[in-house]
């Protein structure tokens, strides 16, 4: 189940990057 944890971290990381870009 460690893969699901990894995917969640990656999605959270990408969402943070895209969230900043979408805010501008």
C-alpha positions in Angstrom: 0.0 0.0 0.0 3.1 2.3 0.0 2.4 3.1 -3.6 -0.9 4.7 -2.7 0.9 6.8 -0.1 3.5 7.9 -2.8 0.8 8.8 -5.3 -1.0 10.9 -2.6 2.2 12.8 -1.9 2.9 13.4 -5.6 -0.7 14.6 -6.2 -0.4 16.9 -3.1 2.9 18.2 -4.4 1.6 18.9 -7.9 -1.6 20.4 -6.6 0.5 22.8 -4.6 2.5 23.9 -7.6 -0.5 24.2 -9.9 -2.5 25.9 -7.1 0.1 28.7 -7.0 0.1 29.1 -10.8 -3.7 29.2 -11.0 -3.9 31.9 -8.3 -1.8 34.3 -10.3 
